[in-house]
Amino acid sequence: MIELYSKDQKSNLGIKEMKIREIMNKELIYLDTNSRLEDAMRAFSHHDVDGLLLKIQEEDQVRVMTKRDLFVALLEGKERRDMAVDYCNKTYGILYDDMVISEVNPTFFINLIYERKTQKLVGLAKAKELNYMKDLNRLSFELESIIESSYDGIYIADGEANTIKINKSYERITGLNREELIGKNMAQLVKDKVLSESVTLLVIKKKAVTTIQQQFKTGKKALVTGTPIFDNHGNVVMVVTNVRDITELSDLRTQLDQNKALARKYYSTIEELKMQLSQHEHMIAEDEKNIKVLEMAKRIAKVDTTVLILGETGVGKEEIAKLIHRNSLRKDKPYVKINCGAIPANLIESELFGYEKGAFTGASKDGKLGLFEVAEGGTLLLDEVGELSLDMQVKLLRVLQEGEIKRIGGNQPIKVDVRILAATNKDLEEMVSEGTFREDLFYRLNVIPIQVPPLRERKKDIMPLAYRFLETFNQRYHMNKTLSFSANACLLNHNWPGNVRELKNIVERVVVTSQNNEITGEDLPEKIKCKKLTNPWEMASDIMPLKEAVEAVESQLIENAFKKHGNVRAAAKALGIDASTFVRKRQKFNK
């Protein structure tokens, strides 16, 4: 990536260069040389760390075990009593805590962080975290470049009218120097007659976009437009002022519209940065496919467009809907869900739209608000939307088109401001072709589709979810159950047709029904149990080369998959590889 600015230029722009010590994990957990895999599992479950350390005295070096190393050991069939040192990674990066993140190019998954002066190990950092912070720094630099390259003058003050940023075009237009303005309050600048009047003070007072003509001590004049930026409570936290030389104005109305659009652009950029910095979500997502889904959900949360969430039953479609609402501009307003498949067809209209008093026999004498009115200003999730009757589909389409409802028994339309999210495990396109779902409603709902992958396609999420559920049910039932290696292996190899919901139910069942504190593969329901694979090195000798062991496991898995599914495409899909790779490897092992 080409740097937009030198270090001196970044300093002048007020860009803070973040260092590794500010984001590294300072919690260091050591294993001793007698530790076993089960000790590593226990340490990871009790501490929020990315790696465990083991100091080898005779080699005078440190080794690291990551969660990835642990799962690889488990997937390869290692026993929980096996020594942890055998699976510690010798390859890791070494960085110093005073290094600037933008100048670091980590090539190792995990990095040891040392204090430069004392050469003391002080923290750990994953490469993806360092790269994530590099991206945030890059976004900050890009925002600065947008402001600095604008031909219009830009003047930014905080909610107390203190000057926090000025671009070079402002200096050119006004003849003022940024050094004499940064950090100064607008009231003091007016008092010192640096400028005739402050649009920032007017904006803070009116809480509205304001335009005035301004004169500066240099004798120059400009037309300035101040635009407020509000926090979630309606307080002005920033004022962005757009400045134009009066001699350049040809059409005042056109220029004002452009200024407003430019201010909205800056606001959107700042909000995007704030969203990326936010880390308040606690959803489990270790698998790359699931991470992409969550990133997409966060990205579209800020806009009010309709979203269609697709996926098998139990994959977590409602959690995605909640994530979108929590990250939207409507997060302080109601979030309402209705399961369209759980309510009888003759009642769902009254649930959605409400009814006037006396509208039908058995109706409440006071009438009833529908869920559209209950969700006013917020978000309404239509779960299992594919279960709606064609008659209700027509009425829902009218609401989406016109933004208003009519209660049963009522004549007056009621305007509603609700963001619609829809979810279904059905193939709506196929239903459209069959005539059971309206095509016009489908396109209204399918503005932004989000496909949530099934659990069998995001295997990296299985064990983190299982341990989260295990912790939850241990607390709920006052127990201290753990999962054995055999239980882990069975859970990882199950196909999970019921997805996350099925996994949660299974974990709760075995927590309650298992007789011992350690849950083994034998404690699992019959459909979850897996056949014990013979370790390839057990067939050969006590010790064998790692490369040969890996190839033996690959060969066995490939043959098992082909025998089970009967064709290359299905077998390759089950193993998570493409068909050409499957054929190439099978030919190699069958030579």
C-alpha positions in Angstrom: 0.0 0.0 0.0 1.3 3.5 -0.9 1.5 5.8 2.1 -0.6 9.0 1.6 1.5 11.0 4.0 5.0 11.1 5.5 5.4 10.9 9.3 5.8 14.6 9.6 2.6 15.2 7.5 0.7 12.7 9.7 1.9 14.6 12.8 0.7 17.9 11.3 -2.7 16.3 10.5 -3.0 15.0 14.1 -3.0 11.4 13.0 -2.0 9.2 16.0 0.4 6.3 15.2 -0.9 3.4 17.2 1.7 1.1 18.7 1.6 -2.7 19.3 1.5 -2.3 23.1 -1.9 -0.6 22.8 -3.7 -3.7 21.3 -1.6 -6.7 22.5 -3.0 -9.2 24.9 -1.0 -8.7 28.1 -2.4 -11.8 29.9 0.4 -14.5 29.6 -0.6 -18.0 30.6 2.3 -20.6 31.0 2.1 -24.3 30.8 4.8 -26.4 32.5 6.7 -29.2 30.7 4.5 -31.9 32.3 1.2 -30.3 31.0 -1.1 -32.4 28.9 -3.6 -31.6 26.2 -6.4 -31.6 28.8 -4.5 -28.9 30.8 -4.3 -26.8 27.6 -8.0 -27.2 27.0 -8.8 -26.2 30.6 -6.5 -23.1 30.3 -8.1 -21.9 27.1 -11.6 -22.3 28.7 -10.7 -20.3 31.8 -8.7 -17.5 30.1 -9.4 -15.2 27.2 -6.1 -15.7 25.4 -5.0 -16.6 21.9 -2.0 -18.7 22.9 -0.4 -20.6 25.8 3.3 -20.4 26.5 5.7 -23.2 27.5 9.3 -22.4 28.4 11.8 -25.0 27.4 14.7 -24.4 29.8 17.3 -26.7 28.1 16.6 -25.0 24.8 16.4 -21.6 26.3 13.3 -20.7 24.2 9.6 -20.3 24.4 7.0 -22.3 22.5 3.5 -21.4 21.9 0.3 -23.4 21.7 -2.6 -21.7 19.9 -6.2 -22.8 19.8 -5.6 -23.9 16.2 -2.8 -26.2 17.4 -5.0 -27.7 20.0 -7.9 -28.4 17.6 -5.5 -29.9 15.0 -4.2 -32.3 17.7 -7.8 -33.2 18.6 -8.8 -33.7 15.0 -5.8 -35.9 14.4 -7.0 -38.2 17.1 -4.7 -37.3 19.9 -5.7 -38.3 23.4 -6.3 -35.6 26.1 -3.6 -37.2 28.2 -1.0 -36.7 25.5 1.8 -34.2 26.4 1.0 -30.6 25.3 4.7 -29.8 24.5 4.5 -32.1 21.5 2.0 -29.8 19.8 3.4 -26.5 20.8 4.4 -24.4 17.8 8.1 -23.3 17.3 7.2 -20.9 14.5 6.1 -17.5 15.7 6.9 -13.9 15.1 8.8 -11.7 17.5 7.9 -8.1 17.7 8.5 -5.2 20.1 5.9 -3.3 22.0 7.0 0.1 20.8 6.7 -0.8 17.1 4.1 1.2 15.0 1.3 -1.0 13.8 1.2 0.6 10.3 4.8 -0.4 9.7 4.4 -4.1 10.8 3.8 -6.8 8.3 3.2 -9.9 10.4 3.8 -13.2 8.6 3.1 -15.6 11.5 -0.3 -16.5 12.9 0.8 -15.7 16.5 3.5 -13.1 17.6 5.4 -12.8 20.9 5.7 -9.1 22.0 8.9 -8.1 23.9 9.7 -4.9 25.7 12.6 -3.5 23.7 14.6 -2.1 26.7 14.3 -5.1 29.0 13.9 -7.8 26.4 11.1 -9.1 28.6 8.1 -11.0 27.1 5.1 -8.8 27.8 2.3 -9.9 25.5 0.8 -11.8 22.5 -0.9 -10.6 19.3 -2.5 -12.5 16.5 -1.6 -11.4 12.9 -5.2 -10.9 12.0 -5.6 -8.4 14.9 -2.5 -6.5 13.9 -3.8 -6.4 10.3 -7.2 -5.3 11.5 -5.7 -2.4 13.3 -3.6 -1.6 10.2 -6.8 -1.4 8.2 -8.4 1.0 10.8 -5.3 3.2 10.6 -5.6 3.1 6.8 -9.2 4.2 7.1 -8.2 7.1 9.3 -5.6 8.1 6.8 -8.1 7.9 4.0 -10.5 10.1 6.0 -7.8 12.6 6.5 -6.9 12.6 2.8 -10.6 13.2 1.9 -10.7 16.3 4.2 -7.3 17.6 3.1 -7.9 17.1 -0.7 -11.3 18.9 -0.6 -11.3 22.0 -2.7 -13.8 23.5 -0.3 -12.6 24.7 3.1 -13.4 22.3 6.0 -13.6 23.5 9.6 -14.5 20.9 12.3 -15.3 21.8 15.9 -16.5 19.6 18.8 -19.8 20.0 20.6 -18.2 22.7 22.9 -17.2 24.8 19.8 -13.5 24.0 20.2 -11.6 23.8 16.9 -10.3 20.3 16.2 -9.4 20.2 12.5 -8.9 22.6 9.6 -7.9 21.7 6.0 -5.5 23.5 3.7 -8.3 24.8 1.5 -9.7 26.7 4.5 -6.3 28.4 5.0 -6.3 29.3 1.3 -9.8 30.8 1.3 -9.6 32.7 4.6 -5.9 33.6 4.7 -5.7 32.3 8.3 -3.1 29.8 9.6 -4.3 26.6 11.2 -1.7 26.9 14.0 -3.5 30.0 15.3 -6.9 28.2 15.3 -6.5 24.6 16.4 -7.6 24.1 20.0 -9.2 27.6 20.2 -12.8 28.1 21.1 -15.1 29.8 18.6 -16.4 32.3 21.2 -12.8 33.4 21.9 -12.0 33.7 18.1 -15.0 36.0 17.7 -14.0 38.0 20.7 -10.5 38.5 19.3 -12.0 39.5 16.0 -10.3 36.7 14.1 -13.7 36.2 12.4 -16.9 38.3 12.4 -19.3 35.6 13.5 -19.3 31.9 14.3 -21.6 29.6 12.4 -20.5 26.8 14.8 -22.0 28.6 17.8 -25.2 29.2 15.9 -25.4 25.5 14.9 -24.9 24.3 18.5 -27.7 26.8 19.6 -30.2 25.9 16.9 -29.2 22.3 16.4 -29.8 22.7 12.7 -27.9 23.3 9.5 -27.1 27.1 9.3 -25.5 29.2 6.6 -24.0 32.7 7.1 -21.6 35.1 5.4 -18.4 35.4 7.4 -15.6 37.9 7.3 -12.1 37.3 8.5 -9.4 39.6 10.0 -7.5 39.1 6.7 -10.2 41.0 4.9 -11.5 38.0 3.0 -15.1 36.9 2.9 -16.7 33.5 2.6 -20.1 31.8 2.7 -20.0 29.1 5.4 -22.5 26.3 6.1 -22.3 24.5 9.5 -23.9 21.1 9.8 -24.4 19.4 13.2 -23.6 15.8 14.0 -25.7 14.3 16.8 -25.1 11.5 19.2 -27.8 8.9 20.1 -29.3 11.3 22.6 -29.7 14.2 20.2 -26.7 16.2 21.5 -24.5 18.0 19.1 -21.1 16.3 19.3 -19.5 17.8 16.3 -20.0 20.6 13.8 -18.7 20.3 10.2 -18.4 23.6 8.5 -18.1 23.9 4.7 -16.4 27.1 3.5 -16.6 28.7 0.0 -15.2 31.9 -1.4 -18.1 34.1 -2.2 -16.5 35.1 -5.5 -16.9 31.4 -6.7 -20.6 31.2 -6.0 -22.8 31.1 -9.1 -25.9 29.5 -7.8 -26.4 29.7 -4.0 -29.1 27.0 -3.8 -27.0 24.5 -5.7 -23.9 25.1 -3.6 -25.9 24.7 -0.3 -27.2 21.4 -1.5 -23.7 20.3 -2.3 -22.4 21.4 1.1 -25.1 19.4 2.8 -24.3 16.3 0.8 -20.6 16.7 1.6 -21.3 17.0 5.3 -23.4 13.8 5.1 -20.4 12.1 3.4 -18.1 13.0 6.2 -20.7 11.9 8.8 -21.1 8.5 7.1 -17.3 8.0 7.0 -17.0 8.8 10.7 -19.9 6.5 11.6 -18.2 3.7 9.6 -15.0 4.1 11.6 -17.0 4.1 14.8 -18.8 0.9 13.8 -15.5 -0.8 13.0 -14.0 0.2 16.3 -17.0 -1.0 18.2 -16.4 -4.4 19.9 -19.6 -4.7 22.0 -20.9 -7.7 20.1 -20.4 -11.2 21.7 -21.6 -13.5 18.9 -19.3 -16.6 18.3 -17.8 -16.5 14.9 -14.5 -18.4 14.3 -15.3 -19.7 10.9 -14.5 -17.4 7.9 -17.9 -18.0 6.3 -19.8 -16.9 9.4 -17.5 -13.9 9.9 -18.3 -12.7 6.4 -22.1 -13.0 7.2 -21.7 -10.9 10.4 -19.6 -8.3 8.6 -22.3 -8.0 5.9 -25.0 -7.7 8.6 -23.1 -4.9 10.3 -22.3 -3.1 7.1 -26.0 -2.9 6.0 -27.3 -2.2 9.5 -26.9 1.5 9.1 -29.3 1.8 6.2 -33.0 1.2 6.4 -33.3 -1.1 3.4 -35.3 -4.4 3.7 -33.2 -7.5 4.3 -34.1 -11.2 3.6 -32.3 -13.6 5.9 -32.1 -17.1 4.4 -30.8 -20.4 5.9 -31.8 -23.7 7.3 -33.7 -24.1 10.5 -31.6 -23.5 13.5 -28.7 -21.7 11.9 -29.3 -18.4 13.8 -31.3 -16.3 11.4 -32.9 -14.4 14.3 -29.5 -13.7 15.9 -28.5 -12.0 12.6 -31.7 -10.0 12.7 -31.0 -8.9 16.3 -27.4 -8.0 15.2 -28.7 -5.8 12.4 -31.2 -4.0 14.8 -28.5 -3.5 17.5 -26.2 -1.8 15.0 -28.8 0.3 13.2 -29.9 3.9 13.8 -33.2 2.4 15.2 -31.4 0.5 18.0 -33.1 2.6 20.7 -36.5 1.8 19.3 -38.6 -1.4 19.6 -37.4 -4.7 18.1 -40.5 -6.9 17.4 -40.6 -10.4 16.1 -43.5 -12.4 14.7 -43.4 -16.1 13.7 -45.6 -16.2 10.6 -45.8 -20.0 10.7 -46.9 -20.2 14.4 -50.0 -18.1 14.2 -53.2 -19.4 12.5 -54.0 -17.7 9.1 -57.3 -16.2 10.5 -55.4 -14.4 13.3 -52.2 -13.2 11.7 -53.9 -10.2 10.1 -55.1 -8.9 13.5 -51.7 -9.6 15.0 -49.9 -7.5 12.3 -52.4 -4.7 11.7 -54.5 -4.7 14.9 -58.3 -4.0 15.0 -60.8 -1.4 16.0 -63.1 -2.0 18.9 -66.0 -4.3 18.0 -64.4 -5.2 14.7 -65.5 -8.9 15.0 -67.0 -11.3 17.5 -64.7 -11.8 20.4 -62.7 -8.7 19.7 -61.5 -6.6 22.7 -63.9 -3.7 23.4 -60.9 -1.3 23.4 -59.5 -2.5 20.1 -55.9 -3.6 19.7 -52.6 -2.3 18.3 -51.0 -4.4 15.6 -47.3 -5.3 15.7 -46.6 -2.7 12.9 -47.7 0.0 15.3 -46.0 -1.6 18.3 -42.7 -1.5 16.3 -43.1 2.1 15.2 -39.7 3.7 14.6 -38.0 0.3 15.2 -37.6 -3.0 13.5 -40.1 -5.8 12.7 -38.8 -9.3 12.0 -41.2 -11.4 9.9 -39.9 -14.9 10.8 -40.9 -17.8 8.5 -42.3 -15.3 6.0 -42.7 -18.1 3.5 -45.6 -19.5 5.6 -47.8 -16.4 4.9 -51.0 -17.1 2.8 -51.3 -15.4 -0.6 -54.1 -13.2 0.8 -51.7 -11.9 3.6 -48.9 -11.6 1.1 -51.0 -9.0 -0.8 -51.7 -7.0 2.3 -48.1 -7.1 3.4 -47.0 -5.9 -0.1 -49.3 -2.9 0.2 -47.7 -1.9 3.5 -44.2 -2.1 2.0 -45.3 -0.1 -1.0 -47.4 2.6 0.8 -45.9 2.7 4.3 -49.3 2.6 5.9 -51.7 0.0 7.4 -55.4 -0.3 8.1 -56.7 -1.9 11.2 -59.4 -4.6 10.8 -62.7 -2.7 11.0 -61.0 0.6 10.4 -61.3 3.0 7.5 -58.4 5.4 8.2 -54.9 4.5 7.0 -52.2 4.8 9.6 -48.7 5.8 8.6 -46.0 3.5 10.0 -42.2 3.9 10.1 -40.9 0.4 10.5 -37.8 -1.4 9.1 -38.7 -4.8 7.8 -36.5 -7.8 8.2 -37.7 -11.2 6.8 -36.4 -14.7 7.5 -37.2 -18.1 6.1 -35.8 -21.6 5.6 -37.7 -22.1 2.4 -36.6 -21.5 -1.2 -38.8 -18.5 -2.0 -37.7 -18.4 -5.7 -38.9 -22.0 -6.1 -42.2 -21.0 -4.3 -42.6 -18.1 -6.8 -42.2 -20.5 -9.7 -44.8 -22.8 -8.1 -47.2 -19.9 -7.5 -47.3 -20.2 -3.7 -45.4 -16.9 -3.1 -46.0 -13.6 -4.9 -43.2 -12.5 -7.2 -43.7 -8.8 -6.5 -43.5 -9.4 -2.7 -40.4 -11.6 -3.2 -38.5 -8.7 -4.9 -39.7 -6.3 -2.3 -38.2 -8.4 0.5 -35.2 -9.6 -1.4 -33.5 -6.2 -1.6 -30.5 -7.4 0.3 -30.3 -11.2 0.8 -28.1 -12.7 3.6 -27.5 -16.4 3.3 -26.5 -17.9 6.7 -24.4 -21.0 6.1 -25.4 -24.3 7.9 -23.2 -25.4 10.8 -21.8 -28.3 8.9 -20.2 -25.8 6.5 -18.6 -23.7 9.3 -17.0 -26.4 11.4 -14.7 -24.0 13.1 -17.7 -22.6 15.0 -18.8 -26.0 16.4 -16.5 -26.4 19.4 -16.5 -22.7 20.4 -20.3 -22.9 20.4 -20.3 -26.1 22.3 -18.1 -24.7 25.0 -20.2 -21.6 25.2 -23.4 -23.7 25.7 -21.6 -25.9 28.1 -20.6 -22.9 30.2 -24.2 -21.6 30.1 -25.8 -24.8 31.2 -23.2 -25.5 33.9 -24.1 -22.2 35.4 -27.8 -22.7 35.0 -27.8 -26.2 36.6 -25.0 -25.5 39.1 -22.8 -28.2 37.5 -19.1 -28.5 36.5 -19.3 -30.8 33.4 -16.5 -31.0 30.9 -16.2 -32.4 27.4 -13.8 -35.3 26.8 -11.7 -35.8 23.7 -14.1 -38.4 22.4 -17.1 -36.2 22.9 -15.3 -33.4 21.0 -14.5 -35.7 18.1 -18.1 -36.8 17.8 -19.5 -33.3 17.9 -17.0 -32.2 15.3 -17.9 -35.1 12.9 -21.7 -34.9 13.2 -23.6 -33.4 10.2 -25.9 -31.2 12.4 -29.1 -31.1 10.3 -30.6 -29.0 13.1 -27.6 -26.7 13.1 -26.9 -24.4 16.1 -30.3 -25.1 17.7 -29.6 -28.9 17.6 -26.1 -28.4 19.0 -27.5 -26.3 21.9 -30.1 -28.9 22.7 -27.6 -31.8 22.6 -25.2 -30.0 25.0 -28.0 -29.3 27.4 -29.2 -32.9 27.3 -25.8 -34.4 28.0 -25.1 -31.9 30.8 -28.3 -33.0 32.5 -28.2 -36.7 31.8 -24.5 -37.7 32.0 -23.5 -39.4 35.2 -19.9 -38.1 35.5 -18.5 -34.7 35.4 -16.6 -35.6 32.2 -18.9 -36.1 29.2 -17.6 -38.8 26.9 -18.7 -39.9 23.5 -20.7 -42.7 25.1 -22.9 -40.1 26.9 -24.0 -38.6 23.5 -27.2 -39.6 21.8 -26.9 -42.5 19.4 -27.1 -40.4 16.3 -24.2 -38.2 17.5 -21.9 -41.0 18.4 -19.0 -41.6 15.9 -17.0 -44.6 15.2 -13.5 -44.6 16.6 -10.9 -44.2 13.8 -7.8 -46.3 14.0 -4.8 -43.9 14.3 -2.5 -44.6 11.3 0.7 -44.6 13.5 -0.9 -47.3 15.7 -1.0 -49.5 12.6 2.7 -48.8 11.9 4.7 -48.1 15.0 4.7 -46.0 18.2 6.3 -43.1 16.3 6.1 -42.3 12.6 7.0 -39.2 10.5 4.4 -36.5 10.7 4.1 -36.2 6.9 3.3 -39.9 6.6 0.7 -39.6 9.4 -1.1 -36.7 7.8 -1.1 -38.5 4.4 -2.5 -41.6 6.0 -5.3 -39.7 7.7 -6.1 -37.9 4.4 -6.2 -41.2 2.5 -8.5 -42.8 5.0 -10.9 -39.8 5.1 -11.0 -39.6 1.3 -11.9 -43.3 1.0 -14.5 -43.1 3.8 -16.1 -40.1 2.2 -16.2 -41.8 -1.2 -17.7 -45.0 0.2 -20.3 -43.1 2.1 -21.5 -40.7 -0.6 -20.8 -42.8 -3.7 -19.7 -39.9 -6.0 -16.8 -37.4 -6.2 -18.8 -34.2 -5.9 -20.7 -35.1 -2.8 -17.6 -36.7 -1.1 -15.6 -33.5 -1.9 -18.3 -31.3 -0.5 -18.4 -33.3 2.8 -14.7 -32.9 3.2 -14.8 -29.1 2.4 -12.6 -29.4 -0.7 -13.3 -29.0 -4.4 -13.9 -32.0 -6.7 -10.6 -31.6 -8.6 -8.6 -31.6 -5.4 -10.5 -34.7 -4.2 -9.7 -36.6 -7.5 -6.1 -35.5 -7.5 -5.5 -36.7 -3.9 -7.4 -40.0 -4.4 -5.3 -40.8 -7.5 -2.2 -40.0 -5.5 -3.0 -42.3 -2.6 -4.3 -45.2 -4.8 -1.0 -45.4 -6.8 
